[in-house]
């Protein structure tokens, strides 16, 4: 239903209401509802003592209050002590209780000699959000790995948004069933640009300003608080502030798409920020039930924070990751006995790592269940490397093997290694596949 009930005069000219009032219905004894309107603006529609006819349209779910000279069924009253004679409309009967069942707020549209009462638009949108489905749209899609996890669980992608064309191209390549993609920054999108046939919003807010490993930013924030930040450090602080304002645009997108479920993935540090707390508060205000978890993947030690907001019920995220009987060796593209193995001296980044006391070489054994974190930069000395089971030899993981470790089944990589690594290093592991399964099971079992 549109925001306004449009009236037309005898020559079909549209008549807009001169005022709207949005207010809660009264809760009366016995589970009944009522409407009380005592407002000077009502005087422009009808006066105290006027006879009106109140009709109830159950198909359109509206109440029409119209001034009439004869055969009215209600009289506009007023308080005898009120010298201004402010008109009072007091409706309390079975009809309004039945027509506005499960409605908290109504919108009253004021016309000359007429009022129209309907469910408030915010209530209509809330009821629409409660409708379940399996269609996803991903913000900051970055290649669509989060979408991939949900697709593997049985959900259907209809589109995604990213600011970088190379990432959006990878999204479109892997999710050809998508109907609508947007190449833009989030702040340049207006609400009408978002698709409306979406059930689930998948959101991976850019995490660089929040990550614990961002040593330069941490130092910049300390110096900023002490008033000694350099211009370079101030730039980092401003970047963090820009990132935090992104939470506003995320909420704007959620409200525009009016989705049943919101999935947000981020580094753990984001969950401790004021921006995240504001996000929680607003999602609850929109009517969502909030669940949160911090988990790793089945074969990755990388921790991610996830928030699931669902309109119908709280989604259980406890004991999320089942035990796996697979080892890293089971996920290798090239078997142990056929791999290219090198000494420390033959791998410059490993040689550099061996000389660092704090971290050292981050090795993964074929018999391990989980690997250390893979980032977006494969040349860093801190990146994991496979160690031979019996010899002091090392072998680099291929991007396909990293995809396997993350649980990205059937995700097609590009021919550009650095692009693949940027996508794989964004941190989406199969913990989100298991979140998708929990959501799907809840929908199928409870209809929520």
C-alpha positions as CSV (number, residue, x, y, z in Angstrom):
1,X,0.0,0.0,0.0
2,X,1.3,3.5,-0.8
3,X,2.2,5.9,1.9
4,X,-0.8,8.1,1.1
5,X,-4.4,7.1,0.3
6,X,-5.0,9.4,-2.7
7,X,-8.5,10.9,-3.0
8,X,-9.8,12.2,-6.3
9,X,-12.4,14.9,-6.9
10,X,-15.1,14.8,-9.5
11,X,-12.7,15.8,-12.3
12,X,-10.1,13.2,-11.1
13,X,-7.7,15.7,-9.6
14,X,-5.6,14.1,-6.9
15,X,-6.1,15.4,-3.4
16,X,-3.3,15.1,-0.9
17,X,-3.9,15.1,2.9
18,X,-3.0,18.4,4.5
19,X,-1.5,16.7,7.5
20,X,-0.5,13.2,8.8
21,X,-0.5,12.0,12.3
22,X,1.2,8.8,13.3
23,X,0.4,7.5,16.7
24,X,-0.1,4.2,18.6
25,X,-3.5,2.7,19.1
26,X,-4.9,2.5,22.6
27,X,-4.8,-0.8,24.4
28,X,-8.2,-1.4,26.0
29,X,-9.4,-4.1,28.5
30,X,-10.1,-7.5,27.0
31,X,-7.5,-7.2,24.3
32,X,-9.5,-4.6,22.5
33,X,-8.0,-1.5,20.7
34,X,-9.1,2.0,20.4
35,X,-8.2,5.3,18.7
36,X,-8.2,8.6,20.6
37,X,-7.4,11.8,18.6
38,X,-7.6,15.2,20.4
39,X,-5.8,17.6,18.2
40,X,-6.3,21.2,17.0
41,X,-5.4,20.1,13.5
42,X,-8.6,18.0,13.5
43,X,-10.5,21.3,13.5
44,X,-9.6,21.8,9.8
45,X,-11.4,18.6,9.0
46,X,-14.3,18.7,11.4
47,X,-15.6,20.6,14.4
48,X,-16.8,19.5,17.8
49,X,-20.4,18.5,17.6
50,X,-20.2,17.4,13.9
51,X,-22.0,14.3,12.9
52,X,-19.7,11.8,11.1
53,X,-20.0,8.5,9.5
54,X,-17.3,5.9,10.3
55,X,-16.9,3.1,7.8
56,X,-14.5,0.1,7.9
57,X,-13.0,-1.3,4.7
58,X,-11.5,-4.7,5.6
59,X,-10.1,-5.3,2.1
60,X,-8.1,-2.1,2.0
61,X,-7.6,-2.2,5.8
62,X,-8.6,1.4,6.3
63,X,-11.1,3.4,8.4
64,X,-12.9,6.3,6.8
65,X,-14.3,9.1,9.0
66,X,-16.5,11.4,6.9
67,X,-18.5,14.5,7.9
68,X,-22.2,14.1,7.1
69,X,-25.4,16.0,7.7
70,X,-27.6,13.0,8.0
71,X,-27.5,9.4,9.2
72,X,-24.1,9.7,10.9
73,X,-23.1,7.0,13.3
74,X,-20.7,9.0,15.5
75,X,-20.5,12.6,16.9
76,X,-17.2,14.5,17.3
77,X,-17.0,15.4,21.0
78,X,-15.0,17.8,23.2
79,X,-14.2,18.4,26.8
80,X,-16.7,20.8,28.4
81,X,-13.8,22.4,30.3
82,X,-12.0,23.2,27.0
83,X,-12.9,26.7,25.9
84,X,-11.2,26.1,22.5
85,X,-13.6,23.2,22.0
86,X,-10.7,21.1,20.6
87,X,-12.5,18.2,18.7
88,X,-12.1,14.7,20.0
89,X,-12.4,11.5,17.9
90,X,-12.8,8.5,20.2
91,X,-13.3,5.2,18.5
92,X,-13.4,2.0,20.5
93,X,-15.3,-1.0,19.1
94,X,-15.0,-4.5,17.8
95,X,-14.5,-3.3,14.2
96,X,-11.3,-1.3,14.9
97,X,-9.9,-4.1,17.0
98,X,-10.4,-6.7,14.2
99,X,-9.3,-4.4,11.4
100,X,-6.0,-3.4,13.1
101,X,-5.2,-6.8,14.7
102,X,-1.5,-7.0,15.4
103,X,-1.0,-3.3,14.6
104,X,0.6,-1.0,17.1
105,X,0.7,2.3,15.2
106,X,-1.7,3.9,12.7
107,X,-1.4,6.8,10.3
108,X,-4.2,9.3,10.3
109,X,-4.5,11.4,7.1
110,X,-6.4,14.6,7.4
111,X,-8.5,16.0,4.5
112,X,-11.2,18.6,4.5
113,X,-14.3,17.0,6.0
114,X,-12.7,13.6,6.0
115,X,-10.1,11.4,7.8
116,X,-8.5,8.2,6.6
117,X,-6.9,5.9,9.1
118,X,-4.5,3.1,7.9
119,X,-1.7,1.0,9.3
120,X,1.4,3.2,9.7
121,X,3.9,2.7,6.9
122,X,6.6,1.6,9.3
123,X,4.3,-1.1,10.6
124,X,3.6,-2.3,7.0
125,X,7.3,-2.5,6.3
126,X,7.9,-4.4,9.6
127,X,5.2,-6.9,8.6
128,X,6.8,-7.3,5.2
129,X,10.2,-7.9,6.8
130,X,8.7,-10.9,8.6
131,X,8.0,-12.6,5.3
132,X,10.7,-15.3,4.8
133,X,12.6,-16.3,1.7
134,X,16.0,-17.4,0.3
135,X,17.1,-14.5,-1.9
136,X,20.4,-12.8,-0.9
137,X,22.0,-9.4,-1.8
138,X,25.6,-8.7,-0.7
139,X,27.1,-5.3,0.2
140,X,30.8,-4.9,-0.2
141,X,30.7,-8.2,-2.1
142,X,34.4,-8.3,-2.9
143,X,34.2,-11.3,-5.2
144,X,31.2,-12.8,-3.6
145,X,32.7,-15.3,-1.2
146,X,30.1,-14.7,1.5
147,X,27.4,-15.1,-1.2
148,X,29.1,-18.4,-2.2
149,X,28.8,-19.8,1.3
150,X,25.1,-19.1,1.4
151,X,24.7,-20.5,-2.1
152,X,26.4,-23.7,-1.0
153,X,23.7,-23.9,1.8
154,X,20.8,-23.5,-0.7
155,X,20.2,-19.7,-0.9
156,X,19.8,-17.8,-4.2
157,X,21.9,-14.7,-4.9
158,X,20.1,-11.9,-6.8
159,X,22.9,-9.4,-6.7
160,X,25.7,-7.5,-5.0
161,X,27.5,-4.1,-4.6
162,X,31.1,-3.2,-4.7
163,X,33.2,-0.1,-5.4
164,X,35.8,-2.0,-7.4
165,X,35.0,-3.4,-10.8
166,X,37.5,-6.2,-10.6
167,X,35.7,-7.6,-7.5
168,X,32.3,-7.1,-9.0
169,X,33.4,-8.9,-12.2
170,X,34.4,-11.9,-10.0
171,X,31.1,-11.8,-8.2
172,X,29.2,-11.8,-11.5
173,X,31.4,-14.6,-12.9
174,X,30.7,-16.9,-9.9
175,X,27.0,-15.9,-9.5
176,X,25.6,-15.8,-13.0
177,X,22.1,-16.2,-11.6
178,X,22.3,-12.7,-10.1
179,X,20.0,-10.2,-11.7
180,X,21.2,-6.9,-10.3
181,X,24.7,-5.6,-9.4
182,X,25.8,-2.1,-8.4
183,X,29.3,-0.6,-9.0
184,X,29.5,2.2,-6.5
185,X,30.6,3.3,-3.1
186,X,27.8,2.8,-0.5
187,X,27.5,6.5,0.3
188,X,26.7,7.3,-3.3
189,X,23.6,5.1,-3.3
190,X,20.2,6.4,-2.6
191,X,17.5,4.1,-1.0
192,X,15.6,3.8,-4.2
193,X,18.6,2.2,-5.9
194,X,18.5,-0.9,-3.8
195,X,16.5,-4.0,-5.0
196,X,13.3,-4.7,-3.1
197,X,12.9,-8.4,-3.7
198,X,15.6,-9.3,-1.2
199,X,15.1,-11.6,1.8
200,X,18.7,-11.6,3.3
201,X,21.3,-8.9,3.3
202,X,24.9,-10.2,3.4
203,X,27.3,-7.5,4.6
204,X,31.1,-7.6,5.1
205,X,32.0,-4.1,6.3
206,X,35.6,-3.2,5.2
207,X,37.7,-4.1,8.1
208,X,41.2,-2.5,7.6
209,X,40.6,0.4,10.1
210,X,39.5,-2.1,12.8
211,X,42.0,-4.9,12.5
212,X,44.2,-5.5,15.5
213,X,47.2,-5.9,13.2
214,X,46.9,-2.3,12.0
215,X,49.9,-1.2,14.1
216,X,50.2,2.2,12.4
217,X,46.6,3.1,13.1
218,X,46.9,2.0,16.7
219,X,49.8,4.3,17.2
220,X,48.1,7.1,15.4
221,X,45.0,6.9,17.7
222,X,47.2,7.0,20.8
223,X,49.0,10.1,19.5
224,X,45.7,11.7,18.4
225,X,44.3,11.3,21.9
226,X,47.5,12.8,23.3
227,X,47.4,15.7,20.8
228,X,50.7,14.8,19.1
229,X,49.5,13.1,16.0
230,X,51.4,13.9,12.7
231,X,49.6,14.8,9.5
232,X,50.2,11.3,8.3
233,X,48.7,9.9,11.5
234,X,45.7,12.3,11.2
235,X,45.0,10.9,7.8
236,X,44.8,7.4,9.3
237,X,42.5,8.7,12.0
238,X,40.2,10.3,9.4
239,X,40.1,7.1,7.5
240,X,38.9,5.3,10.6
241,X,36.2,7.9,11.2
242,X,35.1,7.5,7.5
243,X,34.9,3.8,8.1
244,X,32.8,4.2,11.2
245,X,30.3,6.5,9.3
246,X,29.9,3.5,6.9
247,X,27.7,2.0,9.6
248,X,25.1,4.7,8.9
249,X,25.0,3.8,5.2
250,X,24.8,0.1,6.1
251,X,21.7,0.8,8.2
252,X,20.2,2.9,5.4
253,X,20.7,0.0,3.0
254,X,19.1,-2.5,5.4
255,X,16.1,-0.2,5.8
256,X,15.8,0.4,2.1
257,X,15.8,-3.3,1.2
258,X,13.6,-4.1,4.2
259,X,15.0,-7.6,4.5
260,X,13.9,-10.4,6.8
261,X,17.5,-11.3,7.8
262,X,20.8,-9.4,8.1
263,X,24.2,-11.2,8.2
264,X,27.2,-9.1,9.1
265,X,30.8,-10.4,9.1
266,X,33.7,-8.4,10.5
267,X,37.0,-8.7,12.4
268,X,36.5,-9.3,16.1
269,X,37.7,-5.8,17.0
270,X,34.7,-4.1,15.2
271,X,32.3,-5.8,17.6
272,X,33.9,-3.7,20.4
273,X,33.4,-0.3,18.7
274,X,30.8,2.4,19.3
275,X,29.7,2.1,15.7
276,X,28.9,-1.6,16.3
277,X,27.0,-0.9,19.4
278,X,24.9,1.7,17.5
279,X,24.3,-0.9,14.8
280,X,23.0,-3.4,17.5
281,X,20.7,-0.8,19.0
282,X,19.2,0.3,15.6
283,X,18.7,-3.2,14.4
284,X,16.8,-4.0,17.6
285,X,14.8,-0.8,17.1
286,X,13.9,-2.1,13.6
287,X,12.4,-5.2,15.3
288,X,15.2,-7.7,14.7
289,X,16.3,-10.5,17.1
290,X,20.1,-10.4,17.4
291,X,22.5,-13.3,17.6
292,X,26.3,-12.9,17.7
293,X,29.3,-15.3,17.6
294,X,33.0,-15.3,17.2
295,X,34.3,-18.4,15.5
296,X,36.9,-19.9,13.1
297,X,36.4,-22.0,10.0
298,X,36.6,-25.8,10.0
299,X,40.2,-25.7,8.7
300,X,41.2,-22.1,9.4
301,X,42.3,-20.5,12.7
302,X,41.1,-17.1,11.4
303,X,38.6,-15.7,13.9
304,X,35.7,-13.6,12.6
305,X,32.8,-11.9,14.3
306,X,29.3,-12.5,12.9
307,X,26.0,-10.9,13.7
308,X,22.7,-12.4,12.6
309,X,19.6,-10.2,12.8
310,X,16.3,-12.0,12.1
311,X,12.8,-10.5,12.2
312,X,11.0,-13.6,13.4
313,X,13.3,-15.3,16.0
314,X,16.8,-15.4,17.4
315,X,19.0,-17.8,15.4
316,X,21.0,-20.2,17.5
317,X,24.7,-19.9,16.8
318,X,26.0,-22.0,19.7
319,X,28.4,-24.8,18.9
320,X,28.5,-23.6,15.3
321,X,31.4,-25.5,13.8
322,X,31.2,-29.3,13.8
323,X,34.3,-31.4,14.2
324,X,36.0,-32.3,10.9
325,X,37.7,-35.6,10.1
326,X,39.7,-34.0,7.3
327,X,43.3,-32.8,7.6
328,X,45.1,-30.1,5.6
329,X,46.5,-32.9,3.5
330,X,43.0,-33.8,2.3
331,X,42.5,-30.3,1.0
332,X,45.7,-30.1,-1.0
333,X,45.5,-29.7,-4.8
334,X,48.9,-31.4,-5.3
335,X,49.7,-34.5,-3.1
336,X,52.7,-34.4,-0.7
337,X,54.9,-36.7,-2.9
338,X,54.4,-34.6,-6.0
339,X,54.8,-31.1,-4.6
340,X,57.7,-28.7,-5.2
341,X,59.6,-28.5,-2.0
342,X,62.2,-25.9,-1.1
343,X,64.7,-25.1,1.6
344,X,64.5,-22.0,3.8
345,X,67.1,-20.3,1.7
346,X,65.1,-20.8,-1.5
347,X,62.0,-19.0,-0.2
348,X,63.0,-15.4,0.7
349,X,59.9,-14.6,2.8
350,X,60.4,-17.8,4.9
351,X,64.1,-16.9,5.3
352,X,63.0,-13.4,6.5
353,X,60.5,-15.0,8.9
354,X,63.1,-17.3,10.4
355,X,65.1,-14.3,11.5
356,X,62.1,-12.8,13.4
357,X,62.0,-13.7,17.1
358,X,58.4,-12.9,17.8
359,X,56.6,-14.7,15.0
360,X,59.1,-16.9,13.2
361,X,58.0,-19.2,10.4
362,X,54.2,-20.0,10.4
363,X,54.2,-23.5,9.3
364,X,51.3,-25.9,8.6
365,X,51.8,-29.6,8.8
366,X,49.8,-31.9,6.4
367,X,48.4,-33.7,9.5
368,X,47.0,-30.4,11.0
369,X,43.3,-29.8,11.1
370,X,43.6,-26.0,10.8
371,X,45.9,-23.5,9.1
372,X,46.9,-20.1,10.4
373,X,45.3,-17.0,8.8
374,X,45.8,-16.3,5.1
375,X,45.8,-12.5,4.4
376,X,45.4,-10.6,1.2
377,X,49.2,-10.4,0.8
378,X,50.8,-13.8,-0.1
379,X,54.4,-12.4,0.0
380,X,54.4,-11.5,3.7
381,X,56.8,-13.3,5.9
382,X,54.0,-14.1,8.3
383,X,51.9,-16.0,5.7
384,X,51.4,-19.7,6.4
385,X,53.5,-22.2,4.5
386,X,53.2,-26.0,4.2
387,X,56.1,-27.9,6.0
388,X,57.2,-31.3,4.8
389,X,56.2,-34.0,7.3
390,X,59.7,-35.4,7.8
391,X,62.2,-32.9,6.2
392,X,63.1,-29.2,6.7
393,X,61.4,-28.4,3.4
394,X,58.6,-26.0,2.6
395,X,55.9,-25.6,-0.1
396,X,53.7,-22.6,-0.8
397,X,49.9,-23.1,-0.8
398,X,48.2,-22.5,-4.1
399,X,45.2,-20.2,-4.2
400,X,43.0,-23.2,-5.0
401,X,44.2,-24.9,-1.8
402,X,43.5,-21.8,0.2
403,X,40.0,-21.8,-1.2
404,X,39.6,-25.5,-0.2
405,X,40.8,-24.7,3.3
406,X,38.3,-21.9,3.6
407,X,35.5,-24.2,2.3
408,X,34.8,-22.4,-0.9
409,X,33.6,-25.3,-2.9
410,X,33.2,-24.7,-6.7
411,X,34.3,-21.1,-6.4
412,X,36.1,-20.2,-9.7
413,X,39.3,-18.2,-9.3
414,X,40.6,-15.8,-12.0
415,X,43.8,-16.1,-13.9
416,X,45.3,-13.3,-11.8
417,X,47.0,-14.6,-8.7
418,X,47.1,-11.3,-6.8
419,X,43.4,-10.7,-7.4
420,X,42.6,-14.2,-6.2
421,X,44.7,-13.7,-3.1
422,X,42.9,-10.4,-2.3
423,X,39.6,-12.2,-2.5
424,X,40.6,-15.2,-0.5
425,X,42.3,-13.0,2.1
426,X,39.1,-11.2,2.9
427,X,38.5,-13.7,5.6
428,X,35.3,-15.5,4.6
429,X,35.5,-19.2,5.7
430,X,33.0,-21.9,6.1
431,X,31.9,-20.6,9.5
432,X,29.4,-18.6,7.3
433,X,28.3,-21.7,5.5
434,X,27.3,-23.1,8.9
435,X,25.6,-19.8,9.8
436,X,23.7,-20.2,6.5
437,X,22.7,-23.7,7.4
438,X,21.4,-22.6,10.9
439,X,19.3,-19.9,9.2
440,X,18.0,-22.3,6.6
441,X,17.1,-24.9,9.2
442,X,15.3,-22.3,11.2
443,X,13.3,-21.2,8.2
444,X,12.4,-24.8,7.3
445,X,11.6,-25.9,10.8
446,X,9.9,-22.9,12.3
447,X,9.0,-20.8,9.3
448,X,11.4,-18.1,10.7
